[in-house]
Amino acid sequence: MTLRHTVDAVVLDIEGTTSATGFVVDVLYPYARSRFAALLSERSGDPEVARAVAQVREAIGEPEADAVRVEKALNAWLDEDRKATPLKILQGVIWSEGFARGDLVSHFYDDVIPELRAWHSSGVRLYVYSSGSVAAQRSWFTHSPEGDLTSLLSGLYDTENAGPKQEAESYRRIAGATGIEPAKLLFLSDRPGELDAARAAGWHAVGIRRPGEPYFEQGVGDHAAAGTFDEITVSRSTS
């Protein structure tokens, strides 16, 4: 069954939605883990790194924590798959450099990029809202298997500039930032809690259910569901 939505914009989750969670967990997480120590020792003076380190120290309640203790906290959060903002910031720094060096190429499901191009061509704006940092998102879309896709995107949102993904206020914040009324926004995600929050903010929401993804068996609650992007027809609102 094809799902049809007339909206002004589609907002995309990444893990489990546009791309395989397994790629992030099996490729990107180990890549970052192996480079935390060097980043913390060699780049501690960089404003972005210093800000994230301060956030780690605040989160663990240890304002004097050294680089070894900070790295230990980061690795523990990584083991828990905790969506901690400073972890995502530092991962983003490492991944951005890895993508730029050619060490990494991002993953997209085969059905995603053709639909993103079609939706964009029809005048529908595309945004990303992911727990991964804006820097990581930009690198992800810049270094895709089909080249740089950032021209398709109108904006990037993460837990730092929008807020937690399971809180309705975050979606209200994004709607305000884009200038698009909530009823003309469509959110695609594999996580029911995120879909619930988007709907509570007045958005349309469709759950993406891909076999092998962590939330596949759980389902998407009472939300409309699609197995692939080509099961969703998106057209531009005329009002």
Order of alpha helices (4+ residues) and beta strands (2+ residues): beta-beta-alpha-alpha-alpha-alpha-alpha-alpha-beta-alpha-beta-alpha-beta-alpha-beta-beta-beta
